[in-house]
Every structure is written in structure tokens, then in C-alpha cells.
Amino acid sequence: VMSNEAYVDEVISACGLDHTGKNGVTMLKALDKIQDLSDRESLFCECGSNLIDVEIHEDDIILECCLCGASTVLTADMIRNSNFAHLDKLVIPCKN
């Protein structure tokens, strides 16, 4: 993501994020990781669904299962202060 500045600016604008904001780059890195996990089929809900909706905000990302509606919130602080970049899978806890 960070290797192409024009692409980064375009994605930031499309997501409604402020590139100069403190979380713009963090959110883009997180989206890149989420896409990688999805591509490797390592992003899914406990219900078994891998149909996950991603909602991007300035300070957090909400992942929601399209099948059962379970969701999880990833805050910018959580992403920055954890080993998020090194996750090998991400499972959304099911509501049921």
C-alpha cells in the first residue's frame, strides 16, 4: 500500500479518510492486512462464513459477518498497539 503514494491518496479519498490525520496510514495498513487475510481465506466468522463486510471510519474499522450479523471493531489504537500486522488469521466472534 505505502509504495504508491498516488494510490494511497486515491484510496484515502475514496474511504473518506484524511491522509494527514493521525489514523489515515494506520487504517490503510489495516485494510491491506484485512485484504491479505481475506485473500488467504483467513478472515471469517465463527459461524463459518467468510462473507465479511468492512466499514471504515477515521478511528476504527468494523468487520461484520454478512450471514449472522456478528461484528467486531478494530480501533486505530488497537491496530497500532498490537501485533495486527503479524496476524495469520482473524475470526469474528459469533453472536449465537
A tleap script that builds the chain and sets N, CA, C and O, in Angstrom:
source leaprc.protein.ff14SB
mol = sequence {
  NVAL MET SER ASN GLU ALA TYR VAL ASP GLU
  VAL ILE SER ALA CYS GLY LEU ASP HIE THR
  GLY LYS ASN GLY VAL THR MET LEU LYS ALA
  LEU ASP LYS ILE GLN ASP LEU SER ASP ARG
  GLU SER LEU PHE CYS GLU CYS GLY SER ASN
  LEU ILE ASP VAL GLU ILE HIE GLU ASP ASP
  ILE ILE LEU GLU CYS CYS LEU CYS GLY ALA
  SER THR VAL LEU THR ALA ASP MET ILE ARG
  ASN SER ASN PHE ALA HIE LEU ASP LYS LEU
  VAL ILE PRO CYS LYS CASN
}
set mol.1.N position { 0.826 -1.196 0.000 }
set mol.1.CA position { 0.000 0.000 0.000 }
set mol.1.C position { 0.867 1.255 0.000 }
set mol.1.O position { 0.617 2.185 -0.767 }
set mol.2.N position { 1.868 1.282 0.843 }
set mol.2.CA position { 2.630 2.513 1.015 }
set mol.2.C position { 3.637 2.775 -0.110 }
set mol.2.O position { 4.275 3.828 -0.124 }
set mol.3.N position { 3.789 1.846 -1.045 }
set mol.3.CA position { 4.791 2.041 -2.094 }
set mol.3.C position { 4.296 2.926 -3.223 }
set mol.3.O position { 5.107 3.358 -4.043 }
set mol.4.N position { 3.011 3.217 -3.306 }
set mol.4.CA position { 2.477 4.020 -4.388 }
set mol.4.C position { 1.669 5.169 -3.793 }
set mol.4.O position { 0.498 4.999 -3.453 }
set mol.5.N position { 2.290 6.325 -3.670 }
set mol.5.CA position { 1.670 7.471 -2.994 }
set mol.5.C position { 0.372 7.920 -3.670 }
set mol.5.O position { -0.580 8.282 -2.978 }
set mol.6.N position { 0.314 7.904 -5.005 }
set mol.6.CA position { -0.910 8.302 -5.709 }
set mol.6.C position { -2.049 7.347 -5.383 }
set mol.6.O position { -3.184 7.775 -5.172 }
set mol.7.N position { -1.750 6.066 -5.343 }
set mol.7.CA position { -2.763 5.065 -4.993 }
set mol.7.C position { -3.241 5.267 -3.565 }
set mol.7.O position { -4.437 5.181 -3.287 }
set mol.8.N position { -2.324 5.530 -2.675 }
set mol.8.CA position { -2.665 5.762 -1.270 }
set mol.8.C position { -3.610 6.954 -1.159 }
set mol.8.O position { -4.626 6.870 -0.469 }
set mol.9.N position { -3.295 8.051 -1.820 }
set mol.9.CA position { -4.155 9.233 -1.781 }
set mol.9.C position { -5.541 8.932 -2.337 }
set mol.9.O position { -6.541 9.399 -1.793 }
set mol.10.N position { -5.607 8.161 -3.411 }
set mol.10.CA position { -6.887 7.798 -4.021 }
set mol.10.C position { -7.730 6.942 -3.076 }
set mol.10.O position { -8.927 7.182 -2.918 }
set mol.11.N position { -7.109 5.954 -2.457 }
set mol.11.CA position { -7.834 5.079 -1.527 }
set mol.11.C position { -8.293 5.859 -0.305 }
set mol.11.O position { -9.419 5.680 0.160 }
set mol.12.N position { -7.445 6.706 0.210 }
set mol.12.CA position { -7.807 7.517 1.374 }
set mol.12.C position { -9.011 8.392 1.050 }
set mol.12.O position { -9.941 8.489 1.850 }
set mol.13.N position { -8.999 9.023 -0.105 }
set mol.13.CA position { -10.129 9.863 -0.502 }
set mol.13.C position { -11.392 9.040 -0.677 }
set mol.13.O position { -12.464 9.453 -0.236 }
set mol.14.N position { -11.283 7.883 -1.312 }
set mol.14.CA position { -12.446 7.022 -1.543 }
set mol.14.C position { -13.053 6.537 -0.228 }
set mol.14.O position { -14.265 6.336 -0.142 }
set mol.15.N position { -12.232 6.351 0.780 }
set mol.15.CA position { -12.709 5.877 2.078 }
set mol.15.C position { -13.177 7.017 2.971 }
set mol.15.O position { -13.724 6.782 4.048 }
set mol.16.N position { -12.965 8.239 2.529 }
set mol.16.CA position { -13.351 9.375 3.354 }
set mol.16.C position { -12.395 9.628 4.497 }
set mol.16.O position { -12.754 10.282 5.476 }
set mol.17.N position { -11.190 9.123 4.384 }
set mol.17.CA position { -10.190 9.320 5.437 }
set mol.17.C position { -9.318 10.519 5.102 }
set mol.17.O position { -9.185 10.887 3.935 }
set mol.18.N position { -8.742 11.109 6.089 }
set mol.18.CA position { -7.844 12.245 5.931 }
set mol.18.C position { -6.404 11.737 5.987 }
set mol.18.O position { -5.953 11.249 7.023 }
set mol.19.N position { -5.687 11.853 4.869 }
set mol.19.CA position { -4.309 11.360 4.801 }
set mol.19.C position { -3.431 12.014 5.858 }
set mol.19.O position { -2.506 11.392 6.380 }
set mol.20.N position { -3.723 13.259 6.166 }
set mol.20.CA position { -2.896 13.948 7.150 }
set mol.20.C position { -3.334 13.633 8.579 }
set mol.20.O position { -2.626 13.956 9.532 }
set mol.21.N position { -4.483 13.012 8.727 }
set mol.21.CA position { -4.957 12.640 10.058 }
set mol.21.C position { -4.066 11.581 10.664 }
set mol.21.O position { -3.350 10.871 9.957 }
set mol.22.N position { -4.117 11.482 11.974 }
set mol.22.CA position { -3.220 10.559 12.665 }
set mol.22.C position { -3.515 9.099 12.368 }
set mol.22.O position { -2.653 8.246 12.578 }
set mol.23.N position { -4.718 8.788 11.881 }
set mol.23.CA position { -5.081 7.397 11.662 }
set mol.23.C position { -5.157 6.976 10.194 }
set mol.23.O position { -5.380 5.800 9.909 }
set mol.24.N position { -4.979 7.894 9.274 }
set mol.24.CA position { -5.110 7.581 7.857 }
set mol.24.C position { -4.214 6.433 7.404 }
set mol.24.O position { -4.688 5.477 6.791 }
set mol.25.N position { -2.950 6.523 7.699 }
set mol.25.CA position { -1.992 5.491 7.290 }
set mol.25.C position { -2.245 4.192 8.059 }
set mol.25.O position { -2.130 3.104 7.495 }
set mol.26.N position { -2.587 4.304 9.339 }
set mol.26.CA position { -2.888 3.121 10.146 }
set mol.26.C position { -4.060 2.353 9.543 }
set mol.26.O position { -4.007 1.129 9.423 }
set mol.27.N position { -5.112 3.067 9.167 }
set mol.27.CA position { -6.297 2.417 8.596 }
set mol.27.C position { -5.961 1.756 7.257 }
set mol.27.O position { -6.448 0.663 6.969 }
set mol.28.N position { -5.143 2.403 6.448 }
set mol.28.CA position { -4.755 1.807 5.167 }
set mol.28.C position { -3.929 0.538 5.354 }
set mol.28.O position { -4.132 -0.453 4.652 }
set mol.29.N position { -3.009 0.574 6.295 }
set mol.29.CA position { -2.224 -0.627 6.577 }
set mol.29.C position { -3.127 -1.750 7.073 }
set mol.29.O position { -2.944 -2.911 6.706 }
set mol.30.N position { -4.102 -1.398 7.910 }
set mol.30.CA position { -5.048 -2.400 8.413 }
set mol.30.C position { -5.889 -2.967 7.273 }
set mol.30.O position { -6.108 -4.176 7.209 }
set mol.31.N position { -6.359 -2.110 6.379 }
set mol.31.CA position { -7.139 -2.593 5.239 }
set mol.31.C position { -6.316 -3.518 4.356 }
set mol.31.O position { -6.824 -4.518 3.847 }
set mol.32.N position { -5.063 -3.185 4.178 }
set mol.32.CA position { -4.166 -4.031 3.394 }
set mol.32.C position { -4.042 -5.410 4.042 }
set mol.32.O position { -4.087 -6.431 3.356 }
set mol.33.N position { -3.886 -5.435 5.360 }
set mol.33.CA position { -3.783 -6.701 6.098 }
set mol.33.C position { -5.092 -7.473 6.034 }
set mol.33.O position { -5.080 -8.691 5.851 }
set mol.34.N position { -6.220 -6.788 6.181 }
set mol.34.CA position { -7.527 -7.444 6.096 }
set mol.34.C position { -7.723 -8.063 4.724 }
set mol.34.O position { -8.228 -9.181 4.614 }
set mol.35.N position { -7.331 -7.350 3.678 }
set mol.35.CA position { -7.438 -7.897 2.323 }
set mol.35.C position { -6.554 -9.125 2.155 }
set mol.35.O position { -6.961 -10.111 1.541 }
set mol.36.N position { -5.353 -9.064 2.698 }
set mol.36.CA position { -4.438 -10.213 2.641 }
set mol.36.C position { -5.048 -11.422 3.343 }
set mol.36.O position { -5.023 -12.532 2.811 }
set mol.37.N position { -5.595 -11.208 4.540 }
set mol.37.CA position { -6.226 -12.310 5.267 }
set mol.37.C position { -7.409 -12.877 4.487 }
set mol.37.O position { -7.593 -14.092 4.428 }
set mol.38.N position { -8.195 -12.008 3.899 }
set mol.38.CA position { -9.341 -12.446 3.101 }
set mol.38.C position { -8.880 -13.263 1.892 }
set mol.38.O position { -9.448 -14.313 1.593 }
set mol.39.N position { -7.863 -12.782 1.209 }
set mol.39.CA position { -7.325 -13.490 0.037 }
set mol.39.C position { -6.824 -14.884 0.403 }
set mol.39.O position { -6.902 -15.808 -0.406 }
set mol.40.N position { -6.313 -15.033 1.617 }
set mol.40.CA position { -5.799 -16.327 2.079 }
set mol.40.C position { -6.863 -17.153 2.802 }
set mol.40.O position { -6.566 -18.191 3.395 }
set mol.41.N position { -8.122 -16.669 2.740 }
set mol.41.CA position { -9.249 -17.319 3.410 }
set mol.41.C position { -8.987 -17.487 4.907 }
set mol.41.O position { -9.344 -18.498 5.510 }
set mol.42.N position { -8.357 -16.470 5.482 }
set mol.42.CA position { -8.037 -16.467 6.909 }
set mol.42.C position { -8.801 -15.383 7.650 }
set mol.42.O position { -8.440 -15.014 8.768 }
set mol.43.N position { -9.858 -14.873 7.025 }
set mol.43.CA position { -10.758 -13.911 7.643 }
set mol.43.C position { -12.150 -14.503 7.553 }
set mol.43.O position { -12.684 -14.690 6.460 }
set mol.44.N position { -12.745 -14.802 8.719 }
set mol.44.CA position { -14.062 -15.424 8.706 }
set mol.44.C position { -14.732 -15.261 10.063 }
set mol.44.O position { -14.118 -14.815 11.032 }
set mol.45.N position { -15.995 -15.630 10.104 }
set mol.45.CA position { -16.784 -15.584 11.338 }
set mol.45.C position { -16.808 -16.980 11.953 }
set mol.45.O position { -16.628 -17.977 11.254 }
set mol.46.N position { -17.030 -17.043 13.253 }
set mol.46.CA position { -17.153 -18.337 13.923 }
set mol.46.C position { -18.293 -19.173 13.351 }
set mol.46.O position { -18.271 -20.398 13.467 }
set mol.47.N position { -19.293 -18.531 12.733 }
set mol.47.CA position { -20.418 -19.273 12.145 }
set mol.47.C position { -19.989 -20.012 10.881 }
set mol.47.O position { -20.747 -20.821 10.347 }
set mol.48.N position { -18.767 -19.734 10.397 }
set mol.48.CA position { -18.245 -20.406 9.214 }
set mol.48.C position { -18.254 -19.561 7.958 }
set mol.48.O position { -17.657 -19.945 6.952 }
set mol.49.N position { -18.910 -18.432 7.995 }
set mol.49.CA position { -18.999 -17.566 6.823 }
set mol.49.C position { -17.706 -16.792 6.605 }
set mol.49.O position { -17.073 -16.333 7.557 }
set mol.50.N position { -17.329 -16.656 5.354 }
set mol.50.CA position { -16.200 -15.795 5.020 }
set mol.50.C position { -16.678 -14.562 4.251 }
set mol.50.O position { -15.875 -13.853 3.644 }
set mol.51.N position { -17.989 -14.310 4.280 }
set mol.51.CA position { -18.563 -13.112 3.674 }
set mol.51.C position { -18.594 -12.029 4.747 }
set mol.51.O position { -19.510 -11.972 5.568 }
set mol.52.N position { -17.585 -11.180 4.725 }
set mol.52.CA position { -17.396 -10.177 5.768 }
set mol.52.C position { -17.460 -8.786 5.148 }
set mol.52.O position { -16.749 -8.483 4.189 }
set mol.53.N position { -18.319 -7.952 5.709 }
set mol.53.CA position { -18.448 -6.561 5.279 }
set mol.53.C position { -17.471 -5.724 6.092 }
set mol.53.O position { -17.316 -5.935 7.295 }
set mol.54.N position { -16.814 -4.778 5.438 }
set mol.54.CA position { -15.841 -3.919 6.106 }
set mol.54.C position { -16.340 -2.478 6.037 }
set mol.54.O position { -16.601 -1.952 4.955 }
set mol.55.N position { -16.470 -1.851 7.196 }
set mol.55.CA position { -16.897 -0.455 7.290 }
set mol.55.C position { -15.745 0.345 7.878 }
set mol.55.O position { -15.271 0.050 8.975 }
set mol.56.N position { -15.300 1.351 7.151 }
set mol.56.CA position { -14.105 2.104 7.533 }
set mol.56.C position { -14.500 3.470 8.084 }
set mol.56.O position { -15.290 4.196 7.480 }
set mol.57.N position { -13.942 3.801 9.230 }
set mol.57.CA position { -14.129 5.114 9.837 }
set mol.57.C position { -12.753 5.694 10.121 }
set mol.57.O position { -11.742 5.007 9.973 }
set mol.58.N position { -12.712 6.945 10.524 }
set mol.58.CA position { -11.423 7.580 10.793 }
set mol.58.C position { -10.679 6.917 11.953 }
set mol.58.O position { -9.451 6.833 11.940 }
set mol.59.N position { -11.432 6.445 12.961 }
set mol.59.CA position { -10.792 5.902 14.163 }
set mol.59.C position { -10.953 4.404 14.351 }
set mol.59.O position { -10.382 3.831 15.279 }
set mol.60.N position { -11.729 3.756 13.474 }
set mol.60.CA position { -11.906 2.313 13.619 }
set mol.60.C position { -12.387 1.671 12.326 }
set mol.60.O position { -12.798 2.342 11.380 }
set mol.61.N position { -12.320 0.363 12.326 }
set mol.61.CA position { -12.821 -0.460 11.227 }
set mol.61.C position { -13.776 -1.464 11.853 }
set mol.61.O position { -13.453 -2.110 12.850 }
set mol.62.N position { -14.949 -1.586 11.259 }
set mol.62.CA position { -15.928 -2.552 11.749 }
set mol.62.C position { -16.023 -3.688 10.739 }
set mol.62.O position { -16.268 -3.459 9.555 }
set mol.63.N position { -15.828 -4.915 11.218 }
set mol.63.CA position { -15.970 -6.106 10.393 }
set mol.63.C position { -17.277 -6.773 10.804 }
set mol.63.O position { -17.486 -7.055 11.984 }
set mol.64.N position { -18.159 -7.028 9.837 }
set mol.64.CA position { -19.460 -7.626 10.137 }
set mol.64.C position { -19.725 -8.821 9.236 }
set mol.64.O position { -19.561 -8.744 8.018 }
set mol.65.N position { -20.136 -9.925 9.847 }
set mol.65.CA position { -20.476 -11.133 9.113 }
set mol.65.C position { -21.782 -10.893 8.352 }
set mol.65.O position { -22.781 -10.478 8.940 }
set mol.66.N position { -21.769 -11.151 7.067 }
set mol.66.CA position { -22.964 -10.963 6.242 }
set mol.66.C position { -23.991 -12.069 6.463 }
set mol.66.O position { -25.143 -11.925 6.054 }
set mol.67.N position { -23.598 -13.162 7.096 }
set mol.67.CA position { -24.513 -14.275 7.317 }
set mol.67.C position { -25.255 -14.148 8.649 }
set mol.67.O position { -26.485 -14.186 8.680 }
set mol.68.N position { -24.515 -13.996 9.744 }
set mol.68.CA position { -25.172 -13.983 11.064 }
set mol.68.C position { -25.239 -12.598 11.701 }
set mol.68.O position { -25.939 -12.413 12.697 }
set mol.69.N position { -24.523 -11.625 11.144 }
set mol.69.CA position { -24.564 -10.269 11.683 }
set mol.69.C position { -23.591 -9.987 12.810 }
set mol.69.O position { -23.554 -8.869 13.324 }
set mol.70.N position { -22.802 -10.976 13.205 }
set mol.70.CA position { -21.790 -10.747 14.248 }
set mol.70.C position { -20.796 -9.696 13.750 }
set mol.70.O position { -20.523 -9.604 12.553 }
set mol.71.N position { -20.264 -8.910 14.677 }
set mol.71.CA position { -19.318 -7.888 14.266 }
set mol.71.C position { -18.229 -7.719 15.309 }
set mol.71.O position { -18.367 -8.122 16.464 }
set mol.72.N position { -17.155 -7.115 14.865 }
set mol.72.CA position { -16.067 -6.765 15.764 }
set mol.72.C position { -15.506 -5.429 15.318 }
set mol.72.O position { -15.500 -5.113 14.128 }
set mol.73.N position { -15.040 -4.653 16.268 }
set mol.73.CA position { -14.495 -3.331 15.993 }
set mol.73.C position { -12.990 -3.372 16.232 }
set mol.73.O position { -12.523 -3.825 17.277 }
set mol.74.N position { -12.249 -2.893 15.251 }
set mol.74.CA position { -10.797 -2.758 15.367 }
set mol.74.C position { -10.489 -1.271 15.437 }
set mol.74.O position { -10.615 -0.565 14.436 }
set mol.75.N position { -10.091 -0.793 16.595 }
set mol.75.CA position { -9.778 0.632 16.728 }
set mol.75.C position { -8.380 0.905 16.201 }
set mol.75.O position { -7.539 0.008 16.137 }
set mol.76.N position { -8.144 2.154 15.826 }
set mol.76.CA position { -6.814 2.541 15.341 }
set mol.76.C position { -5.764 2.280 16.410 }
set mol.76.O position { -4.671 1.803 16.105 }
set mol.77.N position { -6.090 2.589 17.665 }
set mol.77.CA position { -5.136 2.346 18.760 }
set mol.77.C position { -4.839 0.860 18.905 }
set mol.77.O position { -3.690 0.469 19.113 }
set mol.78.N position { -5.876 0.032 18.795 }
set mol.78.CA position { -5.694 -1.416 18.880 }
set mol.78.C position { -4.778 -1.908 17.756 }
set mol.78.O position { -3.889 -2.729 17.981 }
set mol.79.N position { -5.005 -1.401 16.564 }
set mol.79.CA position { -4.206 -1.809 15.405 }
set mol.79.C position { -2.756 -1.391 15.587 }
set mol.79.O position { -1.839 -2.168 15.320 }
set mol.80.N position { -2.554 -0.162 16.040 }
set mol.80.CA position { -1.193 0.360 16.235 }
set mol.80.C position { -0.453 -0.333 17.368 }
set mol.80.O position { 0.749 -0.576 17.270 }
set mol.81.N position { -1.164 -0.650 18.439 }
set mol.81.CA position { -0.522 -1.133 19.664 }
set mol.81.C position { -0.538 -2.650 19.822 }
set mol.81.O position { -0.280 -3.167 20.909 }
set mol.82.N position { -0.837 -3.349 18.757 }
set mol.82.CA position { -0.858 -4.811 18.827 }
set mol.82.C position { 0.024 -5.378 17.723 }
set mol.82.O position { 0.693 -4.646 16.995 }
set mol.83.N position { 0.005 -6.676 17.622 }
set mol.83.CA position { 0.776 -7.307 16.542 }
set mol.83.C position { -0.128 -7.545 15.326 }
set mol.83.O position { 0.010 -8.551 14.631 }
set mol.84.N position { -1.050 -6.615 15.077 }
set mol.84.CA position { -2.033 -6.738 13.997 }
set mol.84.C position { -1.383 -7.083 12.652 }
set mol.84.O position { -1.899 -7.919 11.911 }
set mol.85.N position { -0.274 -6.455 12.343 }
set mol.85.CA position { 0.401 -6.684 11.064 }
set mol.85.C position { 0.901 -8.119 10.930 }
set mol.85.O position { 1.163 -8.583 9.820 }
set mol.86.N position { 1.035 -8.819 12.045 }
set mol.86.CA position { 1.570 -10.182 12.015 }
set mol.86.C position { 0.509 -11.263 12.222 }
set mol.86.O position { 0.844 -12.439 12.364 }
set mol.87.N position { -0.779 -10.869 12.240 }
set mol.87.CA position { -1.846 -11.864 12.393 }
set mol.87.C position { -1.829 -12.853 11.241 }
set mol.87.O position { -1.590 -12.479 10.093 }
set mol.88.N position { -2.084 -14.117 11.551 }
set mol.88.CA position { -2.184 -15.100 10.470 }
set mol.88.C position { -3.633 -15.488 10.207 }
set mol.88.O position { -3.924 -16.155 9.214 }
set mol.89.N position { -4.560 -15.073 11.100 }
set mol.89.CA position { -5.987 -15.229 10.840 }
set mol.89.C position { -6.762 -14.299 11.749 }
set mol.89.O position { -6.282 -13.884 12.804 }
set mol.90.N position { -7.982 -13.977 11.315 }
set mol.90.CA position { -8.847 -13.103 12.087 }
set mol.90.C position { -10.245 -13.710 12.069 }
set mol.90.O position { -10.859 -13.862 11.013 }
set mol.91.N position { -10.735 -14.055 13.258 }
set mol.91.CA position { -12.030 -14.706 13.400 }
set mol.91.C position { -12.965 -13.775 14.169 }
set mol.91.O position { -12.642 -13.324 15.268 }
set mol.92.N position { -14.110 -13.499 13.588 }
set mol.92.CA position { -15.119 -12.670 14.243 }
set mol.92.C position { -15.922 -13.555 15.195 }
set mol.92.O position { -16.480 -14.566 14.769 }
set mol.93.N position { -15.987 -13.186 16.483 }
set mol.93.CA position { -16.762 -13.987 17.427 }
set mol.93.C position { -18.249 -13.940 17.060 }
set mol.93.O position { -18.801 -12.863 16.835 }
set mol.94.N position { -18.883 -15.094 17.003 }
set mol.94.CA position { -20.283 -15.197 16.620 }
set mol.94.C position { -21.182 -14.789 17.786 }
set mol.94.O position { -20.854 -15.034 18.947 }
set mol.95.N position { -22.309 -14.169 17.470 }
set mol.95.CA position { -23.256 -13.729 18.498 }
set mol.95.C position { -23.981 -14.884 19.150 }
set mol.95.O position { -24.361 -14.811 20.318 }
set mol.96.N position { -24.170 -15.939 18.401 }
set mol.96.CA position { -25.005 -17.053 18.893 }
set mol.96.C position { -24.249 -17.954 19.825 }
set mol.96.O position { -24.804 -18.933 20.324 }
savepdb mol mol.pdb
quit
